[in-house]
């Protein structure tokens, strides 16, 4: 059974940093794309970043140059290093596993974690 567990969320001041982790169990980690999405209250879930099995990455424009996604296949873990956090980054952050042709489309991912809350105060 595939499971994804996020950790690393919390409360941080604007300009601060956090690192999220997503541990994926259930086998075959190295062959899948893992994406990070976020959802703020009253808004739709939006794409943040993704890393493919070969290590290539995608980012939404609003987080480029601030966030970095990486993976450690030995630990079945994907990380999201978030620097220069802004109040508009406040949301629940989810990781997801799949083989999407387009990494920014949530419906193309098969498994999701429960999410971790990020709150950025101004």
Buried (B, 14 or more C-beta within 10 A) or exposed (E): EBEBBBEBBEEBEEEBEBEBBBBBEEEEBEEBBBBBBBBBEEEEBBBBBBBBBEEEBBBBEEBEEBBBBBBEEEEBBBBBBBBEBBEEBBBBBBBBBBEBEEBBEBEBBEBBBEBBEBBBEE
